[in-house]
Amino acid sequence: MVNEPVITVTKANDIDIVDDSASTTEFLPAPDDDIGIALKPILFGNVKAGEATIEQEYHIWNNIDGDEEGGVDLGIAYNLSVTASTLRGQNAGGTIKEGKEVVELREILVIDVSGGGTVYKAVGGLITLTLGDLRGDKLATPGIPTGTAGHESGGEVLPGTYYLCVSATDETGETEAGSESAGVTISPLDSQTDQDGESETLDNTTNTRIGWKKAGIGTFINGLQVLQSAGGTLEGTLRLETDNSGSPSGTLVNENAEKTGISFQDAIKTSILWNNEQSWTDGTTYWFVFVITAGTGKLKGKATGTNHNVKIYTNGSWQDSSTIYELYAILIGNNKIDWDWADVDYAQTYKAFRTETSQSYGAESLLIAGLNSSGYEDKKCDTVEGTPLEEGTVTRKHKKVIKAKVAADSTSHKENVEFNLEFRYNLT
């Protein structure tokens, strides 16, 4: 059984309780005609006809003590609204001193601050300002995500195995991260990782290009990883070219099959991804051609073999490499992960944290924050600064914020009057 909401109203300091006595007026909304809270009375000070009092801020809480020892989740105060009623709890009638004019002329002006309101609304009796539902429970921790490897233009997720955990946020804070996903592996299309040899020295004057012959695998490719020898400073362009009698043809497979502005890493893998996914034909011969635009260096490869699959462009023609038979290369096909997890009721946003080492989330493991749906198309190469909370900051106590004042009608002739500032809600 769900515990009923407990509504408390405080001043703006969140400490001073204004009034939390239950109202029994029959004018509260159906189907729970006796549910609501009436502040009896609210003192805004003295006001003359045609003038207004100073503005007052009030915080309306559900489960304000919910995080104390022994606290429990409480139910939602549905369709919470604010209005004014007479001192007798009526929507109209009575005497001026009992608030008749305040209610019937709607002299109470209210702004829904927590809802982003900026304009006062005049309320009184059955004319209310709706504040929405007010929860009294603690936001649940997200469940275990699932992930599926995929491919798409612009994806930058490199070959490897990845794990994900997710936290959720609401207006009170952030949960601890939920349980970790199973590992999702981005497998390379193919790889040649022997590196016992080095190419000839490459530069932009003599050995200006290097080509590696490879038969197409499947129907698409998104890039590759290569390895420059220590001390190299190569910069250049990657082209995917067709074959011409056993050598690169100089013709791109399509106009997008070129990646410029590559700076090769020193003695670690350089990952090169085209801006657009490339289509190729399984079994057809292609050439990965690096055009050197600056610097000097060598690329790692396999020193032995029977087929010369590496060629150097020197003195205006392609020649078999005299030092390596294959290039160190990891072909990238899949380059993204589609993550999904179950919706968390009342979550406003989600954070996702990714790692390549199970159960180890470092200082820069945040993949994405501010997600407003329970899923994410992960196309990122790198995570950023951020780590899951060890202990969540979400609470059971939730609040709405209003600002209110009295604006006396110019025809008003009252002096001292009292009225109720009333908060009405339903249990279902």
C-alpha positions in Angstrom: 0.0 0.0 0.0 1.3 3.4 -0.9 1.7 5.9 1.9 -0.3 9.1 1.5 1.6 12.3 0.8 2.4 14.7 3.7 2.4 18.3 2.6 4.3 21.0 4.5 4.7 24.6 3.6 7.8 26.6 4.6 9.2 30.0 4.1 11.9 30.5 1.5 14.6 29.5 4.1 13.2 25.9 4.0 13.2 25.9 7.8 10.3 28.0 9.1 7.1 26.1 8.7 4.2 28.3 7.8 1.3 25.8 8.5 0.9 22.1 7.9 -2.6 21.5 9.3 -4.9 19.4 7.1 -7.8 21.2 5.5 -11.3 19.7 5.7 -13.0 22.2 3.4 -15.5 20.5 1.1 -14.3 22.6 -1.8 -11.1 20.7 -2.5 -11.1 18.9 -5.8 -12.8 15.6 -6.6 -12.4 12.7 -6.1 -10.8 13.4 -2.7 -12.9 16.3 -1.5 -11.2 16.4 1.9 -7.6 16.4 0.7 -5.6 19.6 0.8 -3.8 22.0 3.1 -5.1 25.5 4.0 -2.8 28.0 5.6 -5.0 29.9 8.2 -4.4 32.8 7.8 -1.6 34.1 5.6 -0.5 37.5 6.7 0.8 39.7 3.8 0.7 42.9 5.8 -1.5 46.0 5.3 -2.5 47.2 1.8 -4.6 50.1 0.5 -7.1 49.9 -2.3 -5.3 49.9 -5.7 -1.9 48.9 -4.1 -0.1 45.6 -3.6 1.8 44.0 -0.7 5.4 42.9 -0.9 6.0 39.5 -2.6 6.3 36.4 -0.4 8.0 33.2 -1.4 6.7 29.8 -0.2 8.1 26.3 -0.6 5.5 23.5 -0.7 7.0 20.1 0.3 6.0 16.5 0.1 7.8 14.2 2.6 10.0 16.9 4.1 11.2 14.5 6.8 11.6 11.5 4.4 15.4 11.4 4.6 15.5 11.3 8.4 16.1 7.9 10.1 13.1 5.7 9.5 11.9 7.8 6.5 9.9 6.0 3.8 8.6 6.8 0.4 5.3 8.6 0.3 2.7 8.8 -2.5 2.3 11.6 -5.0 0.2 14.6 -4.4 -1.5 14.7 -7.8 -2.5 17.9 -9.6 -1.3 20.1 -6.8 -2.8 23.6 -7.2 -2.9 26.9 -5.2 -5.8 29.2 -4.7 -7.4 31.4 -2.0 -10.5 30.6 0.0 -12.4 32.5 2.7 -11.6 32.1 6.3 -14.5 29.7 6.5 -13.0 27.6 3.7 -15.5 28.8 1.0 -14.9 29.6 -2.6 -17.2 32.6 -2.4 -19.6 34.4 0.0 -19.2 35.3 3.6 -18.2 38.6 4.9 -15.5 41.0 3.7 -13.6 40.5 6.9 -13.6 36.7 6.2 -11.9 37.3 2.8 -15.0 37.5 0.5 -13.4 40.3 -1.7 -9.9 38.7 -1.7 -11.4 35.4 -3.1 -14.2 36.7 -5.4 -12.1 39.5 -6.9 -9.1 37.2 -7.1 -6.7 39.6 -5.4 -4.1 36.9 -4.7 -1.4 36.9 -7.4 0.8 33.8 -7.7 3.9 32.8 -9.8 4.9 29.1 -10.3 8.6 29.6 -9.8 9.6 26.0 -9.9 7.7 25.6 -13.1 9.6 28.4 -14.7 6.7 30.9 -14.5 7.5 34.6 -14.7 4.0 36.1 -14.9 1.5 36.4 -12.0 -1.8 34.7 -12.1 -4.8 35.9 -10.2 -6.4 33.1 -8.1 -9.3 32.7 -5.9 -11.9 30.0 -5.2 -12.2 27.6 -8.1 -9.8 29.7 -10.2 -6.4 28.0 -9.3 -2.8 27.9 -10.5 -1.8 24.3 -11.2 1.6 23.4 -10.0 1.6 19.8 -11.2 2.3 16.5 -9.3 4.5 16.5 -6.2 6.3 13.3 -5.5 7.4 12.0 -2.1 9.7 9.1 -3.1 13.4 8.6 -3.8 14.4 8.2 -7.4 15.3 4.6 -8.3 18.7 3.5 -9.5 18.8 2.5 -13.2 19.0 -1.1 -14.2 21.6 -3.0 -16.2 22.2 -1.5 -19.7 22.5 -3.6 -22.8 24.6 -2.8 -25.8 24.8 -3.8 -29.5 27.7 -3.1 -31.8 26.9 -1.3 -35.1 28.3 0.9 -37.8 27.5 4.3 -39.2 29.2 7.3 -40.8 30.8 9.4 -38.2 31.2 6.7 -35.6 34.5 6.8 -33.6 34.3 3.9 -31.2 37.5 1.9 -31.8 38.0 -1.9 -31.6 37.9 -3.1 -28.0 35.4 -4.3 -25.3 33.3 -1.7 -23.6 31.2 -1.7 -20.4 28.5 0.8 -19.3 26.7 1.9 -16.2 24.0 4.5 -15.8 22.8 7.0 -13.2 19.6 9.0 -13.1 18.8 12.5 -12.0 15.8 14.4 -10.8 15.4 17.9 -9.2 16.8 16.6 -5.9 20.1 15.1 -7.2 21.7 12.1 -8.8 21.5 8.4 -8.0 24.5 6.1 -7.7 25.2 4.3 -10.9 23.3 1.1 -11.5 24.9 -2.3 -12.3 27.3 -2.6 -15.1 26.5 -4.0 -18.5 28.0 -7.1 -20.0 31.0 -6.3 -22.2 30.2 -5.2 -25.8 33.0 -6.0 -28.2 33.8 -3.9 -31.3 35.7 -6.4 -33.4 37.9 -5.3 -36.3 37.1 -6.4 -39.8 40.5 -7.9 -40.0 44.0 -7.2 -38.5 47.6 -7.7 -39.4 49.6 -7.0 -36.3 53.1 -8.3 -37.1 55.5 -5.5 -36.6 58.9 -7.0 -36.9 59.8 -4.8 -39.9 59.7 -1.2 -41.0 58.9 0.5 -44.3 61.4 2.6 -46.2 61.8 6.1 -44.9 58.8 8.1 -46.1 58.8 11.9 -46.8 57.2 14.4 -49.1 60.1 14.5 -51.7 61.4 11.0 -52.4 59.3 8.1 -51.1 56.1 10.2 -51.1 53.5 7.5 -50.9 53.0 4.0 -49.4 50.3 1.6 -50.5 48.9 -1.5 -48.9 46.9 -4.0 -50.9 43.9 -5.6 -49.3 40.9 -7.6 -50.6 37.5 -6.2 -49.5 35.8 -7.9 -46.5 32.1 -7.7 -46.3 30.3 -4.6 -47.7 31.6 -1.6 -45.7 34.7 -0.2 -44.0 35.1 2.9 -41.8 38.9 3.3 -41.3 42.0 1.6 -40.0 44.7 1.8 -37.4 48.4 1.9 -38.3 51.7 2.1 -36.4 54.5 4.6 -37.0 58.0 3.7 -35.8 59.5 5.6 -32.9 60.8 9.1 -33.8 58.7 9.6 -36.8 56.9 12.9 -37.6 54.8 11.9 -40.6 51.7 13.8 -41.6 49.5 13.0 -44.6 46.3 11.8 -46.3 44.7 8.4 -46.4 43.0 7.4 -49.7 41.1 4.2 -50.5 41.9 3.5 -54.2 41.0 0.9 -56.8 43.6 -1.5 -58.2 45.3 -1.1 -61.6 47.3 -4.1 -62.6 48.6 -4.8 -59.1 49.3 -1.2 -58.1 47.2 1.7 -56.8 45.2 3.3 -59.6 45.2 6.8 -58.3 41.4 6.7 -58.4 39.3 6.9 -55.3 36.6 4.4 -54.8 34.3 7.4 -54.3 34.8 11.1 -53.7 34.5 10.7 -49.9 37.2 8.0 -49.6 39.9 10.4 -48.6 40.9 11.6 -45.1 43.2 14.6 -44.9 45.2 16.2 -42.1 46.5 13.1 -40.4 49.2 13.4 -37.8 50.7 10.0 -37.1 51.3 9.1 -33.5 54.9 8.4 -32.3 55.2 4.6 -31.7 51.5 4.2 -30.8 48.6 3.3 -33.0 47.2 6.0 -35.1 43.4 5.7 -35.7 42.1 7.0 -39.0 38.4 7.2 -39.7 36.8 8.5 -42.8 34.0 11.1 -42.4 31.7 8.8 -44.4 31.4 5.1 -44.2 32.9 3.5 -47.4 31.3 0.7 -49.4 33.4 -1.9 -50.9 33.0 -5.4 -52.5 33.9 -8.5 -50.7 37.0 -10.1 -52.4 37.8 -7.2 -54.7 41.3 -5.8 -54.5 41.7 -2.3 -53.0 44.7 -0.1 -51.9 45.1 1.9 -48.8 47.4 4.7 -49.9 49.1 7.2 -47.6 50.2 10.4 -49.2 53.0 12.1 -47.2 52.5 15.8 -46.9 55.0 16.7 -44.2 57.6 15.1 -41.9 59.6 11.9 -42.2 59.2 8.4 -40.7 58.6 4.7 -41.2 55.5 2.6 -40.8 55.6 -0.8 -39.0 54.9 -4.0 -40.8 55.7 -7.7 -41.4 59.3 -8.3 -42.5 58.7 -11.7 -44.2 56.2 -13.2 -46.7 55.7 -14.4 -50.2 53.4 -11.8 -51.6 54.5 -8.1 -51.9 51.4 -6.3 -50.6 53.2 -3.1 -49.8 54.4 -0.7 -52.4 56.3 2.6 -52.3 55.8 5.5 -54.7 59.3 6.7 -55.6 60.7 8.5 -58.7 57.3 8.7 -60.3 56.4 5.0 -60.1 55.2 2.3 -57.7 57.8 -0.2 -56.5 57.5 -3.2 -54.2 58.8 -2.4 -50.7 62.1 -3.9 -50.1 61.6 -4.1 -46.3 58.1 -5.2 -45.5 55.5 -7.5 -47.1 52.5 -6.4 -45.1 51.6 -3.2 -43.3 50.7 -3.3 -39.6 46.9 -2.5 -39.9 43.7 -3.0 -38.0 40.6 -2.6 -40.2 37.7 -0.8 -38.6 34.2 -1.8 -39.6 31.8 -1.4 -36.6 32.3 1.9 -35.0 29.4 2.5 -32.6 27.4 0.9 -29.8 23.7 1.3 -29.3 23.0 1.3 -25.6 19.6 0.8 -24.0 18.2 0.5 -20.4 14.8 0.4 -18.8 13.1 3.7 -18.1 13.3 5.0 -14.5 10.0 6.5 -13.4 10.3 10.3 -12.8 13.9 10.5 -14.0 14.6 13.8 -15.6 17.9 13.0 -17.2 20.5 10.2 -17.3 24.3 10.0 -17.2 26.2 7.2 -18.8 29.7 6.1 -17.8 31.9 3.9 -20.1 35.0 1.9 -19.4 37.2 -0.7 -21.2 38.1 -2.3 -17.8 35.2 -4.0 -16.1 34.2 -2.4 -12.7 36.9 0.3 -13.0 35.6 3.8 -13.8 38.3 6.5 -13.6 38.2 10.2 -13.3 37.4 10.5 -17.1 34.7 7.9 -17.6 31.7 10.1 -18.3 30.3 9.3 -21.8 27.3 11.6 -21.8 25.2 13.6 -19.4 21.8 15.3 -19.7 20.2 12.4 -21.6 16.4 12.7 -21.5 15.7 9.2 -22.8 16.7 5.7 -21.7 19.2 4.9 -24.5 22.1 6.3 -26.3 23.8 5.9 -29.7 27.4 5.8 -28.7 29.7 7.1 -31.5 32.4 8.7 -29.3 36.0 7.7 -29.3 36.8 9.3 -25.9 35.0 9.8 -22.6 35.4 13.0 -20.6 35.9 14.1 -17.0 33.4 12.6 -14.6 32.9 9.4 -12.6 29.9 7.6 -11.0 28.9 8.6 -7.5 29.7 6.2 -4.8 26.6 7.4 -2.9 23.6 9.0 -4.6 22.4 12.5 -3.7 18.7 12.1 -4.5 16.3 12.6 -1.7 12.7 11.7 -0.8 11.7 15.3 -0.2 10.4 17.2 -3.1 9.1 20.7 -3.4 7.3 23.3 -5.4 8.2 27.0 -5.2 5.7 29.9 -5.5 5.8 33.6 -5.0 2.6 35.4 -4.0 1.3 38.8 -3.0 -2.0 40.6 -2.5 -3.0 43.2 -5.0 -6.0 45.1 -3.7 -8.7 46.1 -6.2 -9.1 49.8 -6.6 -12.7 49.5 -5.4 -11.8 47.6 -2.4 -13.0 49.1 0.9 -11.7 46.5 3.4 -9.3 47.1 6.3 -8.4 44.0 8.2 -9.3 40.8 6.5 -8.2 37.2 6.7 -8.2 34.4 4.2 -6.7 31.0 3.5 -3.9 30.4 1.0 -5.0 26.9 0.0 -3.1 24.0 -1.7 -5.3 21.4 -3.2 -4.4 18.0 -4.5 -5.7 14.5 -5.3 -4.5 11.1 -4.2 -5.0 9.5 -7.6 
